[in-house]
Amino acid sequence: MVSELVTNAIKYGTPPIRLRLIRNRADQTLTCEISDAGSTAPHLRHARAGDEGGRGLFISGELSERWGVRWADQGKTVWAETSLDD
């Protein structure tokens, strides 16, 4: 999940790119936040079987409990949260 979000930010985002991992001990979750200065909205692609890429958000969405985007004055943060329970 982290790798997919970082790769997307490097390929499609605008520097600077920042990674933040947040472990919540109370509810046993890990949140991955990737921030960049870009204004382009991330979107799920429908990659074809032969495509080498285009599945990053889909994979992150499948591996996480939930994900989303927060907008700021300069840029956005794409986040994904997953459970650390067994």
C-alpha positions as CSV (number, residue, x, y, z in Angstrom):
1,M,0.0,0.0,0.0
2,V,2.7,2.5,1.0
3,S,4.8,1.6,-2.1
4,E,1.9,2.1,-4.4
5,L,0.9,5.5,-3.0
6,V,4.6,6.7,-3.0
7,T,5.0,5.5,-6.6
8,N,1.8,7.4,-7.7
9,A,3.0,10.6,-6.0
10,I,6.4,10.4,-7.7
11,K,4.8,9.7,-11.1
12,Y,1.8,12.0,-11.0
13,G,2.4,14.4,-8.1
14,T,4.2,17.8,-7.8
15,P,7.2,18.2,-5.6
16,P,7.7,18.4,-2.7
17,I,6.4,15.0,-1.8
18,R,6.0,14.0,1.8
19,L,5.3,10.6,3.4
20,R,3.8,10.3,6.8
21,L,3.0,7.0,8.6
22,I,0.7,7.2,11.6
23,R,0.2,4.2,14.0
24,N,-2.9,4.5,16.2
25,R,-2.4,2.1,19.1
26,A,-5.9,2.7,20.4
27,D,-7.7,1.3,17.4
28,Q,-4.7,-0.7,15.9
29,T,-4.6,1.1,12.6
30,L,-1.9,2.4,10.3
31,T,-2.5,5.4,8.2
32,C,-0.3,6.3,5.3
33,E,-0.4,9.9,4.1
34,I,1.3,11.1,0.9
35,S,1.3,14.8,0.3
36,D,2.3,16.8,-2.7
37,A,1.9,20.3,-4.1
38,G,-0.2,19.3,-7.1
39,S,-3.8,20.1,-7.8
40,T,-4.6,17.1,-10.0
41,A,-7.2,14.9,-8.4
42,P,-6.2,11.2,-8.2
43,H,-8.5,8.8,-9.8
44,L,-9.0,5.0,-10.2
45,R,-7.9,3.8,-13.6
46,H,-9.3,0.8,-15.4
47,A,-6.0,-0.8,-16.4
48,R,-6.1,-3.4,-19.1
49,A,-4.6,-6.8,-18.6
50,G,-1.4,-6.0,-20.6
51,D,-0.8,-2.6,-19.0
52,E,2.3,-2.4,-16.8
53,G,0.9,0.3,-14.6
54,G,-2.3,2.1,-13.7
55,R,-3.3,0.0,-10.7
56,G,-1.8,1.9,-7.8
57,L,-4.9,3.4,-6.3
58,F,-6.8,0.2,-7.0
59,I,-4.2,-1.9,-5.1
60,S,-4.1,0.6,-2.3
61,G,-7.8,0.6,-2.0
62,E,-7.9,-3.2,-1.9
63,L,-5.2,-3.4,0.8
64,S,-6.7,-0.7,3.0
65,E,-9.9,-0.4,5.0
66,R,-10.5,3.0,3.5
67,W,-8.8,5.8,1.6
68,G,-9.4,9.3,0.5
69,V,-8.0,12.7,-0.4
70,R,-7.7,15.9,1.7
71,W,-7.2,19.2,-0.1
72,A,-5.1,22.1,1.2
73,D,-4.3,25.6,0.0
74,Q,-1.3,24.2,-1.8
75,G,-1.7,20.6,-2.8
76,K,-3.3,17.5,-1.5
77,T,-2.8,14.5,0.8
78,V,-3.8,11.1,-0.4
79,W,-4.3,8.8,2.6
80,A,-5.1,5.1,3.2
81,E,-5.8,3.4,6.5
82,T,-5.4,-0.3,7.3
83,S,-6.0,-2.4,10.3
84,L,-3.0,-3.9,12.2
85,D,-5.1,-6.6,13.8
86,D,-4.5,-10.2,12.9
